[in-house]
C-alpha cells in the first residue's frame, strides 16, 4: 500500500475503487446511448417530479386542515365558559383550560400536577371523594355539586360531571360555576 493510499480513509479508498470499476465496465460495454432511452428516462423523471409536486400540495392542504382543527379545538377547549380538567386516578390535574384555572384562582401552568382535592372545600370533600370513586368504579358519567375553596376560603359553588375514558384511565371533568344560582 502506498503512502498516498494510507492517507485516505476507507470510504475514499472504496469510492476510488468503485470509480475504477465503473470506468472498466463502461469501457467493456461501449454501448451507444440511444436517443429513445434518453427520452424515456426524461419522461419518467418529469412524471415523477409532477407526482412529487402533487404529493407536496396534498401535504400542504393536510397541514392547513390540521392547523384549522387545532385552532377550533383551542377555541372550544381553552376558552370554553366552563372549566375542563383531566385528572389521573389520584385526582392530580394533568390538563385544564383557562376557565378551570380561573375557578381555582391560579395560573394554568401552576396548577398542572396539583391535586384537585386541595381545591375542594373541607365540607364538600366527602361528596367529591364519593363522586370520584364512583367515576372510576362505574365507568359511567357521574355528577355532583361541591364547593371549591382552600384555606377555609370558599371560591365558588360548582356542578361537575366526570367520566373515565381511554387506555390511560383518566377522568375528564367538566365544572360549571353555579354560585349565581345559589344566591
Helices and strands as residue ranges (DSSP letters): H 3-7, H 10-29, H 35-78, E 83-87, E 93-96, H 98-104, H 108-111, G 116-119, H 122-138, E 142-150, E 153-165, E 170-177, H 179-182
